[in-house]
Amino acid sequence: MELMMAWLILFIAGIFEIVWSFAMKESHGFSKLAPSLVTIVGMLVSFGCLAWAMRVLPLGTAYTVWTGIGAVGAFLMGIFFLGEPASAMRIIAATLIVSGLILMKVSS
């Protein structure tokens, strides 16, 4: 049960990594107050959840999954909300990241 909870908390940490990275972009170098505050709160929640999950999960697995969720999530936010390009090479790269996340989860 503790292992399942650690995975859930790690997933939440990854979601908040997406939140803070998107908010940081929207803060325009911390020049806008609301997105800047969302960035800081998102970071605190994300790091706190990551730290909690690492009590149970191996460092390499937890950190890799956390950064992978953040990377793919930020990639998708950029495409869907910021008009960033969705080239074939970028999609292949994101697919490889997701593949690595799945393999990391299966290997734990």
ABEGO torsion letter per residue (X at the ends): XAAAAAAAAAAAAAAAAAAAAAAAAAAGGGABAAAAAAAAAAAAAAAAAAAAAAAABBAAAAAAAAAAAAAAAAAAAAAAAAGBBBBAAAAAAAAAAAAAAAAAAAAX
